[in-house]
Each structure stands twice: as structure tokens, then as C-alpha cells.
Amino acid sequence: MTDPIQDTRSTTEVMVLALDDPAADLLAVGGKGAALARLARAGLPVPPGFHITTAAYRAFLFPDTRLGDPAAFIRSAMPPSVATAVEQAYAALGGGAVAVRSSATAEDLADLSFAGQHDSFLGVVGTAAVLDAVRRCWASLWTDRAVAYRARHGVSEDGLALAVVVQRMVRATAAGVLFTANPLSGDPGESVVNAAWGLGEAVVGGRVTPDVYVVAGGGEVRREIADKVVMTVPTAAGAEDVPVPEPLRRAAALDTGQVLDLVDLGARVRELYGVDVDIEWARHAGGFALLQARPITTQAAEVWNDTLSGDYLWSSANLGEAIPSVMTPATWSLVRSMPAPALGPHPSKGNIGGRGYLNLSVPLAVGSALGLGRPARRAVGRLFGRIPGDVEVPPLPMGRWEVLRAAARAAIPFARQGRDFRRRLPELLARTPGRCAALRERIARTGSAGELLALWRSDVDTLLRVDCATLDAGGRTARAGERIAARLRRIAPEDADLLTTGLHNAEDGLASLGPLLGLARLRAGEIDRETYARQWGHRCADEYEVSVPRPLEDPAWIDRALAAPGDPLALLDRQDEARERAWERFAAAHPRRAPGVRRALDRAAEVGRGRERARSEMVRTFSVFRAFIVRAGELTGHGDDLFMLPIEDILIVLTGDDAPLKAIPARKAAYRLYRSLPPYPTLISGRFDPVAWAATARETVGEGVITGFPGMPGVISGIARVVSTLEAAEALQEGEVLVAPSTNVGWTPMFPRAAAIVTDVGAPLSHAAVVARELGIPAVVGCGDATSRLRTGDLVRVDGARGTVELTEQPGDGHDAPEDNN
């Protein structure tokens, strides 16, 4: 480094050290700083910078400094000796944009990382801004989160101090993490690279699914290129997440040569440390920069695979739509707690590679035992999607009478739930919004782990075990609609689907359309923003996953929603007119049947509205469970790590027992592994290995006619827009065919733009089918593999009545098409 930094040695204590200074040890520059100094001294490519030492932190502390008041730190003046040293070092570095990162003396240790506890700031420009960022780093040592974390882990605050590392910002084109040993299997012979576009914060923070490259024996043995939706980029204010340009989303962030070069750097770091390490890195025009290195402490991944428990036929048609992503253990524990009638030892739902599946073998076994095998198969197919004729249902190892006795035992509490739902529905729907809002407020006000635990026992547990369970039972109500639909398909097949729409009306709206129609009312000035947020701020694309923030937590959410084009009222009016004409035809053709059919349709519509409202209020309860876990993380100092625990273990941690925390590394490894895989097949029969399946799966682009379940009749030819996430669907243009793995209520604002809707996952009562029918948008649901067989820009013919999607033209066949984004 240059003389201005060395000159500080003339003072009693050194305020600033060069990045590679031999004196930059743990006590002087903290854990992160000491690791960077070690890399820099070894000649490894580390961005240039300097350390602001723990001596500077101590010089900043005045006798009356309130250590527990971070705001006081930020307001306090910087001592002249410290300010001068930092100003000189920043000038010697050349000024410009820098990263200012906290580095505590109890941080990045072999057995305790303190990951995410202390603040860092990117893209800081100017001496005044650097000094302000330094104060904020120091203040983060005393946030409630950091204090609770230290207390929970028994870290003494005697002599505790925080240094700061200032480094020149890397103009990264790609970034990520390198593991010199496979963190999932523990194999030291395999290095694993995670990579995404832009800065590394999106990868480290889990906001993007990165590419995965595996290297062994000096060569790349496997690569999995992810759909990288967002990237972190530097801005004038620091850094922010922005959408990845479409041509880059499915493009590899690194080529094979770059991967091997990075792994070679990792081998040098491993040799330096003497143990396997994980390394944060960035790629720029001049090559690679190493941003951090620490010993690998991750255990081998847990196995989440209920297909190993027995031979069953599994379907994700319903659960896969409600919970489209890999679930955290916290979410799965809540979903698993919802009552579902097992058949003896055979479960009715399961977790396969982090994704929720229903065990169809259970209802099909009951049907067979009753002598209704074929009707049961048809009924299950109507509810959960078509079961192809060549798919065999593994028989349960139970005799006929054993099945019937087990079914009778399971049916009694299940029927009781249904009665409770019907009896309590008006009261539940009326009180749940207010009760959930009040509970979220009470959770936010809790001041200790014990107080939060007491609130669970007094109120939140009842919300889960009683109210949520009853709402779940109501959300499964379907029989009235199925009966009249089946009857109409026999006597008026050409109008049956149209006649069974009309669930939404002006007096009693359909909850699945609520967010979309609420936006129309907001635009028209009929309601204000606060009302809209209160009514619909709990609904989103991944609304059952408790680790995902709710829209109501994002102040800019409503503005983005209002910017979406499309007129749902025009679509509803058009569908109303078509339905009225269909009814006139039916009444004229069947005058004696018309009154009874009208009553049945009205009853089915009432049941359908109740079902959708029950689902909406059940989702609202999950916003309470999220708030509870977030607050538990704040009060215990474990932050988002608690999403890696089932709810029963989170309650144990709140008692002060940290034993469940030992499982977190293995669960994080499993979560990363399963998130890196593409969605699994909708139907799974027997044993299934998600990793092996992903490695051997092959795309069959453009082959044959794609068959699914009829969602809404109508024939549309249009350009396909193939997307995997709601963020990607923002690119949907008016009149394109939306092709997605699944859709739920979070996707509703996209529907008015689409000429037709095609999904891999879905069934007659799925969100895509219900909403498409109400809006009159042709739809085919439950296709299984439409997103892998179609490309953005393909010209497709969607027949919603037959349930088929046919590729009629591909990009380059004579029409302009956007770039493939999937």
C-alpha cells in the first residue's frame, strides 16, 4: 500500500492497515478482514483495499456511548484521527466506488460464521459516504439481531470489537460461490461452482437459482444451467436486484475454461488453508477476484424423499400449484399438519425432493375395495388431473377388509371437519382477516423468546390446528360443482363448460379473481390503497411458502401491480353475455329440466365461492405463521436459519434449547440441492430419485401433440411465451399464449394479457382452470411437460375443449419471434 496508510503507524494505535499487512490478524481486523489479508499475502487475486482496525472502533467509543443503541452510533461524530486515516487511505486507493464490509472479531470462525448478522454496503462513493458506511457497520454490532445471536451462542462481549474492510468495487459480470469439496455429498474429489449474472449478493442471499458446475479429475463432469431471473447490479445508491435480460437467463454464466480456471484458484486457496473452503468470487474483464474464503463446515445434505417409504402413485396436480417451489422445512411442517386421512400406515401426502405430492394410491385403494375401481380412477382424474391408461397404480399391501376398516376410521374425523367447515364458514370468513392482522401486530410487539412462545401456545397454535385446518377442509369442497358439471356434459355437452362458469358475481365475488378485480376498483377510485393492501396483501405466487415475503411487506408492490395492463371487466362482461346465450339455448331445449338445473348451478356457484374464500383465508393464516418465524429469528438471533426447522423445532429453540440447530447445515444443503433441480413430473409411480431423474431427463422439443386437461373451451393460435416464474411472466405480451409450470392466484394479473393459458400442473379445480373459465380464456392444464416441449416464439394451436396444444410453427419458420427465455 502507499505511504498515507503507513504514516498512521506514527500514532499510538494503528487506525488503518494495508490489506496484506502482516499485522492484519483476527484481533486487529476481524474474521473477514483476516481471511482477506491471508489471501492477499499469498498473492491471490483479491480486490485492492484497506482495513479500518478495531483500534479505530475503540477510538470511536466515547465514555457515554450506549452500546445497545445503534442509532446513536450513526449520529456520532468520527474522531479526527480516524477520519483522517480513512480519508488518506481512501484517496490512496484512488477513490471511486468501494465496498464497505463489517468484520467482527467473532466472525467467520471455524465453528461460528455470524453470516448476515453485521451490515455491509456496496457502491459507496466519496469520503463522507465511506465514513457514514463505517459508522453504520459499527452500529450493526449492536442491533437486536446481533446481540441475540451472540447471547444464544454464548459469545462474550468482553473485548468485542468490529473492524471494517474497504475494497474497490469489482465490476462483476458474473459472481457466485466455489466449494472445493462437494457440499452436498462431502466428496473432496469434486469441486462445485455456483454462478449467476452480476454481483454475488443475489446468489449468497438465495434470491436467484444459480448455475451449478461440477468438476472432478481436472475436467467438468456436469453442468446445470438455471433460469436466472434476477441479478444484483451496482447503482448510484449502492446495489439493487433487476431482471436478467432474456437472452442471458438460460445462458451459462461461465464457460468450461472459466470454470476450470476458477477451480484451479480454489485449489490454491485450499492448499493455503489446509482444509476445504467455500469461496465467494466475482468475474470481471480482467479475470477472477476472490471476495472471501472460509472453511467448509456444511454437512452432507438430508434426503427429502417420501417415495422411499413405499410404492405409491403420487401427484403434484393440486399441491404443486399451491406450492410451486421447493418447500423449506418450516413450510412443509405446516402443510403436513393439515389433517388428511391416511389409510392405516400409508400417508395421504408426501415430500418428494422438497415438493408436495398427494398419494393417489390411498383413494384409489378405497375405490377398488368398494368395487368401484374404474369410477374411482375417473373421479380422481377429474380432481387431480388425468391418469394415463398406461400408468399402473402400485397396490397397497393391505387386504380388502383391512382397507375398508382403515377407510372408515379415517372418514369419521374427515367428515366431521367438513361439517365443521359448513357450520363455521360464515364466522371464520368474517373473523379471520381481523384476527390475523391482530396476531401479526401482537407478534411484532413481543420482546422476548418466552413471550413469543407463550403467544404461540395461547393463540397461534389454535389458528393452525383448528381454524386453518377447518379452512383447509372447506378448500377441498368440490362435489356440488362436479355433480352438475357431469350432468350437463351428458345433456348439453356443447355448453356444459360455459354454463358452469359464473362463480363470480357482483354480490359475492370469487376470491381467486379478487386481487385482479381489486386493482380495477383501485384504478377507478372505488377503494383506496390501504383497503386493497388489507384485502389482498396476503396473496402471491408462492403464498404458502413462509420464507417468501408477502406483498404487503413491500411498499412498492401496489405500484407494480397497477402498472400491469389488461382489462378483466371486459373479459367478465364478454363471458357473462356468452353464458346468458348458452342458458337461453339450454332453457329452450330443456324447459322442464331448466329450473332444477338453475338451482343446481346456483348452489354449485355458492359452494365454489365458499371454497375459494376458504383457500384465501387459509393463505392469510400463513402470513401469520411467517410473521411468527421471522420474529422468532429476530429474538433468538438465528434469523432466516429458522426456516430450515419444522415448526415444532422452532418452538424448542424458543425455550432456549439449541439442539435442533445442529440439523440446519444438512437441511440447507438439501434445500440448495433440490432448488437446483427442475420441477419433477406431475405423476410419480414407485421409487423416484430427483437427482438421477434430473441428470437423465431429456427435452423433447416440438415432438407430437401435447395433451392435458380441458380448462376452458376455445381454439386459439398464437405465439407461446414459455416462463418458469411470475417474474419472467412480466414479459408476456398482449395476445400471447402463456405457458407455465403452474399458476395460482399470484399470477392472476397476467391472465387478461394472455390469449390462452397452458400449464404443466393442474386439474379441473386448479387456479388456472377456475379463473380461465371465469374470464373466458381458453386453457389446457395438467399437460405435464409443456414447458419443456415448447419454446418462447413457437406458434401453437391451443384447443381448450379437447385439451390439446399443437406446435404449428417454430422460430425461424417464417415469422418473427422473441428470443427463447426458458
Protein Blocks (a to p, Z undefined) as FASTA:
>chain_A
ZZklmmmmmpmbdfbdcfklmklcfklnojklmmmmmmmmnopacdddddddfklmmmmp
cfklcfklmklmmmpccdfklmmmmmmmmmmnogajdddddddfbghifkbgogokaccd
ehiacjklmmmmmmmmmmmmmgfklmmmmmmnopafehiacddddddddddfbdcdddfb
dfknopakbccddddehjfklmmnopaccdddddeehiafbdcddddfbdcdddfklpac
ddddfklmmpcfbdfklmmmmmmmmmmmmmmnopacdddddddfklpadfbdcddfbdcd
ddddfklnoccdddfklmmmmmmcccdfklmmmmmmpccddehjbcfbdceehiacddfk
lmmmmmmmnopmmmmmmmmmmmnopadfklccdddfbdfklmmmmmmmmmmmmmmmmmmm
mmmmmmmmmmmmmmmmmmmmmmmmpcbfklmmmmmmmmmmmmmmmmmmmmmmmmmgcklm
mmmmmmmmmmmmmlmmmmmgokacfklccfklmmmmmmmmmmnopacfklmmmmmmmgcf
klmlmkbccfklpmklmmmmmmpgcjfklmmmmmmmmmmmmmmmmmmmmmmlmmmmmmmm
mmmmmmmmmmmmmmmmmmmmmmmmmmmmmmmmmmnonmmmlmmpcfklmmmmmnopaklm
mmmmmmmmmmmmmmmpccddfbdghjddfklmmmmpccdehiajaddddfbgcddddddd
ddfbfklmmmpcghiacddfbdcfklmmmmmmpmbdcdfbdcfkbmklmmmmmnopacde
hklpmmmmpcehiacdddfknopacdfbdehiapacdddfZZ
